[in-house]
């Protein structure tokens, strides 16, 4: 059954919800939907108290290290950590309390070419059972292609059944943001969700465009219950009005 997966997105040390792909690496500016007055640890502790599992903390650019570590300390082994993860620091984040490390950009060279040997090195360092592959993507002529560097640069890796099957040997889960609709609260990419459900060889979480509690039912229907859903900007916890956090917690309770 599809479950609600929580998130903590960090930008400049604050918990924020931004529109996917608008983050400028040079200036740090981004189109922002929400900035919380609460700390990352507040959200992590709330997820812990409500029994939510499989959520993720994402560092969007520099200045987020302390906030990320605060969240991990507040919910040890309850959150996945992504953003700037590399072979050299993956074990550190796991030791700091992350249940898994999430990687995208480290898997590609500066030209966006997939480097399988880097993934092999990561798995050798920490083990596949603690690796989540973030294959966040944009629509292309081929279907969907993985985008790196805050979803601004397309890579040579397409999201296909073959890709997921081959990469499943290196990971415990997949995380896939639909970058074209991320943060817009205009609905999920239904075609992508349907295909992910048909292709999924591992547990998988989809994020992007969710606007209401009904999207949990929609993703369950489209994916056959094989894909979980993250709701961000539409959630009342993040200033949204489309979905109540309490209802999402209740949904997961029914799924147990």
N, C-alpha and C positions, 0 to 999 in steps of 0.2 A: 504493500500500500504506500502511496505517495505520502511523504512526511514534510512538514514545515521545518526548514533549516534556518537558524538565525544567523545574523551577520553583525560584524563591527568593522565598518570602513573608516580608516584613519587618514586624515589629511592635515598636515601641519600640526600634528599633535592633538587634533580634535576629532571627535566622532562626527562624521558627516555623511550625507548622501549626495553624490554628485552625478551629473549626467555622463554616461559612459563615453569615453574618448575625447572629452573636452579638457583634460588636464594637460597644461603646458609644462613640459619638463624644464624649460628655461626660466619662466617667471613664477611657476607654481600656481598660476591662476587656474580656476576651473569653474564651470557653470554648476552652481550649488543649489540643491533643493532644501537642504536642512543642515543646521549646525547645532549640536547638542550642548547644553550647559552642563550635562552630566559627564562624568569621566568614563573612560573605557572600562575600568574596573566595575563601575556601577552596572553597566550592561552585562558584563561577564557574570557578575554575581547573580543578577536576575535570571539569566539563562540557567545558571547552576541550580538556583532555588526552584525553578519551574521544570527541572528535569529535561531540558532540551539538550540534545546531543548532535554532534556532527556539524556544528556551526563553524564559521570561519572569521578570522581577523585578518584584514588585508591592509598592509601599509602602502598607501598611495603616495610614493615619493619620499623625500627625506623629512626628518624632524618627527618621526613617529615611533622611534625605538622605545623610548620610555613608556609611552602609552600602550604599545603592544605588549611589553613585558608585564605591565600592571594588569592587563587583561588576563594574561596567562597565569599570573599568580592568583588572581581572583577565582579562576576556574581551572585548576590543574588537570591536565589530560582531558579537558572537555572541549577544547577549541583547536581548530587547525590554523596554522600561521602561514601567510603568504605575503610576498612583497620583498624583493631583494634577497631571497633565499638562494644560496649557492652551496656547492659541495663543502666549502670551507666553513660555513656557519650553520649548516643544517643540524648537526648534532647539538650545537649550542642551544638552538631554539627548542629542540626536543627535550633537552635537559632542563630548560627553563619552564617547561610545563605544557608545550604544545603536544597535542595528540598525534598530529601529522604535520609535515611541511608541504606547502603548496608551491609548485614551480611552473613557470612558463618561460620567461625571457632567457633564463640560463641555458635552456635547451637549444638555443639558436645562436648563430654567429651574428656579427653586426649587419650582415646583408639579409638576415632572415632565413638562412638555410639551416634546416634541422641537423643537429649534431648528436646522433644516437650515443656516441661514446661518452658524452657528458651525462646523459641519463644513466648509463651503465655505471659511471663513477659514483653518482649519487646513491644508487641502489647498493653498491658495494660498501659505501660509507655508513648508511643508516638502515638498509633493508627495505624491500619493496612495500612491506606491510605498514610503513609509516610515511609513504609518499603519496601525495595527491597530485595528479597532473591536471593543471588548469589549461584547458584547450579552448579558452574563450575566443570567439570568432566573429567574423563579419561575412555578410553575404557577398559572394563573388559569382562570376560566370560559371565556375565549377560547382557551386553550391554554397559551401561555407569554408573559409580558410582561417586558420589560427592567426590571431593578431597579437603582437608583442609590444613591449614598451608602452604600457598603459593603453593598449588596444589601438595604437596609432600607426603601427607598421605591420603590414601583412607579411606573412612568412610563406615558405613553400610547402607547408604542411596543411593538407585539406582534412576536414572532419568527415570521415567516411567510415563505413563498417569495417573496412580493412585496416584503417588507421587505428581505430579503437581496439580491434582484436590484437594487432601487433603490439600496441603499447600497454595492453593489459598485463603483459608479463613483467612490467616495471612498476606497477602501482597498485595501491589498495582501492583507490577511488578515482573518479573523474569529476572535475568541476568545470562547468561550461557556462560562461556568461555570453548572452547574445548581445554583443557590444552595440549593435545598431539600435536596439530598443532599451538598453540599460538606463534606468533612471527616468524614463519618460512616462511611465504609468499608463501606457496606451495599449496594453495587452501583450501576452507572451507571443513569441514566434511559434505559432502552432505547428507549422511544417517541421521546424527543427525539433521540437519536442516529440512529435510523432516518430520521426526517424531515430532520435536518440533512444526512445523506448524500444524500437525494433532492433537496434544495433547493440544495446548496452550489454557488455560482457562483465561489467563490474558495477558496484553501487555508483550512482551518478546523481549529481545535483545540478539543476538548471537555475540560472538567475537571469533576469532581464524582462522588464515590461509588466511584471505582475501588478495588478491594480485592485484586486479584491480577494476576499476569502474564496469566492467561487473559482478563482484560478487554481486553487488546490484540487478541486474536483475536476477541473478541466485537464490539468496536467495528469492526474490519475487516469482519466479516461483516455487521453491521447497516447500515453506511454504504457498503458496497461499496468500502472502502479510501479513501474520500474525506475522512474525518475522522481527525485525529490525536488522541492521548490524553495528557493529563497525569495522572500518578499522584503523589499527595502523601503523605497521612498513612499510607497502607498500605506505603509504601516503607521498606525497612530503613535507608536513608540518613537517614530522618527518624524513626527509632525504631519503625517499623511492622514487622509480621511477615508481611504478605500477599504482598509482591513484593520480589524481590532486585534491587537496582540493577544488578548485574552482568548479570543476565538481560535487563534492559531494554536495556542497551547492546548486548548480543549480538543482541537482536531487531532493533535498528536496523541493525546490521552486515549482517544477512541481507537487509534491505530495500533495501540500496544496489544 
